[in-house]
């Protein structure tokens, strides 16, 4: 599980390929297709 921690982070779904860039940090975890999204670059 990777929580959103800073503006500009990019997350990707391993299942469908959706990519999300964080514009405003609210905390929590990003989920897509029922699975946690992965922080790109890790």
MDAnalysis code that builds the backbone (N, CA, C; Angstrom):
import MDAnalysis as mda
import numpy as np

u = mda.Universe.empty(126, n_residues=42, atom_resindex=np.repeat(np.arange(42), 3), trajectory=True)
u.add_TopologyAttr("name", ["N", "CA", "C"] * 42)
u.add_TopologyAttr("resid", np.arange(1, 43))
u.add_TopologyAttr("resname", ["UNK", "UNK", "UNK", "UNK", "UNK", "UNK", "UNK", "UNK", "UNK", "UNK", "UNK", "UNK", "UNK", "UNK", "UNK", "UNK", "UNK", "UNK", "UNK", "UNK", "UNK", "UNK", "UNK", "UNK", "UNK", "UNK", "UNK", "UNK", "UNK", "UNK", "UNK", "UNK", "UNK", "UNK", "UNK", "UNK", "UNK", "UNK", "UNK", "UNK", "UNK", "UNK"])
u.atoms.positions = np.array([
    [0.835, -1.183, 0.000],
    [0.000, 0.000, 0.000],
    [0.882, 1.250, 0.000],
    [0.611, 2.154, -0.939],
    [1.349, 3.408, -1.013],
    [0.371, 4.564, -0.901],
    [0.496, 5.349, 0.143],
    [-0.375, 6.501, 0.325],
    [0.142, 7.690, -0.465],
    [-0.768, 8.543, -0.896],
    [-0.414, 9.785, -1.565],
    [0.275, 10.681, -0.551],
    [1.452, 11.200, -0.904],
    [2.177, 12.016, 0.072],
    [2.611, 13.376, -0.458],
    [2.676, 13.548, -1.786],
    [3.073, 14.869, -2.283],
    [2.509, 15.144, -3.671],
    [2.325, 16.428, -3.940],
    [1.828, 16.893, -5.220],
    [2.801, 16.474, -6.328],
    [2.267, 16.074, -7.466],
    [3.102, 15.717, -8.608],
    [3.424, 14.242, -8.709],
    [3.115, 13.467, -7.677],
    [3.354, 12.021, -7.754],
    [2.511, 11.425, -8.876],
    [3.027, 10.392, -9.512],
    [2.313, 9.726, -10.598],
    [2.113, 8.268, -10.225],
    [0.857, 7.832, -10.294],
    [0.476, 6.468, -9.969],
    [-0.055, 5.781, -11.217],
    [0.202, 4.470, -11.328],
    [-0.260, 3.695, -12.480],
    [-0.942, 2.415, -12.010],
    [-2.017, 2.035, -12.723],
    [-2.720, 0.781, -12.457],
    [-2.046, -0.319, -13.269],
    [-1.638, -1.392, -12.586],
    [-0.983, -2.510, -13.273],
    [-1.959, -3.304, -14.137],
    [-3.259, -3.181, -13.870],
    [-4.243, -3.979, -14.583],
    [-4.670, -3.315, -15.897],
    [-5.143, -2.059, -15.831],
    [-5.683, -1.419, -17.038],
    [-4.763, -0.359, -17.630],
    [-3.751, 0.070, -16.873],
    [-2.807, 1.064, -17.393],
    [-3.185, 2.510, -17.130],
    [-4.290, 2.769, -16.410],
    [-4.628, 4.155, -16.060],
    [-3.460, 4.796, -15.338],
    [-3.211, 6.081, -15.638],
    [-2.142, 6.836, -14.989],
    [-2.772, 8.079, -14.368],
    [-2.418, 8.361, -13.102],
    [-2.979, 9.476, -12.353],
    [-1.846, 10.326, -11.795],
    [-1.946, 11.658, -11.984],
    [-0.984, 12.578, -11.375],
    [-1.691, 13.313, -10.253],
    [-1.056, 13.390, -9.087],
    [-1.645, 14.038, -7.924],
    [-1.549, 15.558, -8.091],
    [-2.701, 16.217, -8.010],
    [-2.758, 17.682, -8.108],
    [-2.899, 18.328, -6.743],
    [-3.558, 17.638, -5.815],
    [-3.723, 18.132, -4.453],
    [-3.707, 16.942, -3.504],
    [-2.865, 17.013, -2.484],
    [-2.704, 15.900, -1.545],
    [-3.838, 15.919, -0.526],
    [-4.497, 14.773, -0.403],
    [-5.536, 14.617, 0.593],
    [-5.263, 13.408, 1.464],
    [-4.148, 12.736, 1.192],
    [-3.820, 11.526, 1.927],
    [-4.555, 10.341, 1.331],
    [-4.483, 9.226, 1.986],
    [-5.173, 8.037, 1.515],
    [-4.420, 7.301, 0.437],
    [-5.094, 6.314, -0.131],
    [-4.504, 5.412, -1.119],
    [-5.331, 5.460, -2.399],
    [-4.674, 5.436, -3.554],
    [-5.381, 5.397, -4.830],
    [-5.615, 3.946, -5.223],
    [-6.863, 3.641, -5.638],
    [-7.247, 2.285, -6.007],
    [-7.903, 2.307, -7.374],
    [-7.555, 1.344, -8.235],
    [-8.147, 1.205, -9.563],
    [-8.294, -0.290, -9.838],
    [-9.369, -0.687, -10.476],
    [-9.623, -2.097, -10.793],
    [-9.565, -2.985, -9.540],
    [-9.904, -2.402, -8.390],
    [-9.927, -3.152, -7.143],
    [-8.570, -3.387, -6.515],
    [-7.511, -2.810, -7.074],
    [-6.147, -2.989, -6.560],
    [-5.491, -1.634, -6.313],
    [-4.530, -1.604, -5.393],
    [-3.775, -0.376, -5.136],
    [-2.986, 0.016, -6.369],
    [-3.000, 1.324, -6.671],
    [-2.194, 1.812, -7.783],
    [-0.740, 1.924, -7.320],
    [0.187, 1.752, -8.241],
    [1.610, 1.796, -7.922],
    [2.210, 3.163, -8.209],
    [3.047, 3.630, -7.289],
    [3.769, 4.883, -7.492],
    [4.851, 4.626, -8.515],
    [4.800, 5.356, -9.645],
    [5.807, 5.165, -10.693],
    [7.153, 5.688, -10.215],
    [8.218, 5.008, -10.618],
    [9.555, 5.403, -10.226],
    [10.050, 4.675, -8.996],
    [9.208, 3.784, -8.460],
    [9.640, 2.979, -7.302],
    [9.861, 1.557, -7.710],
])
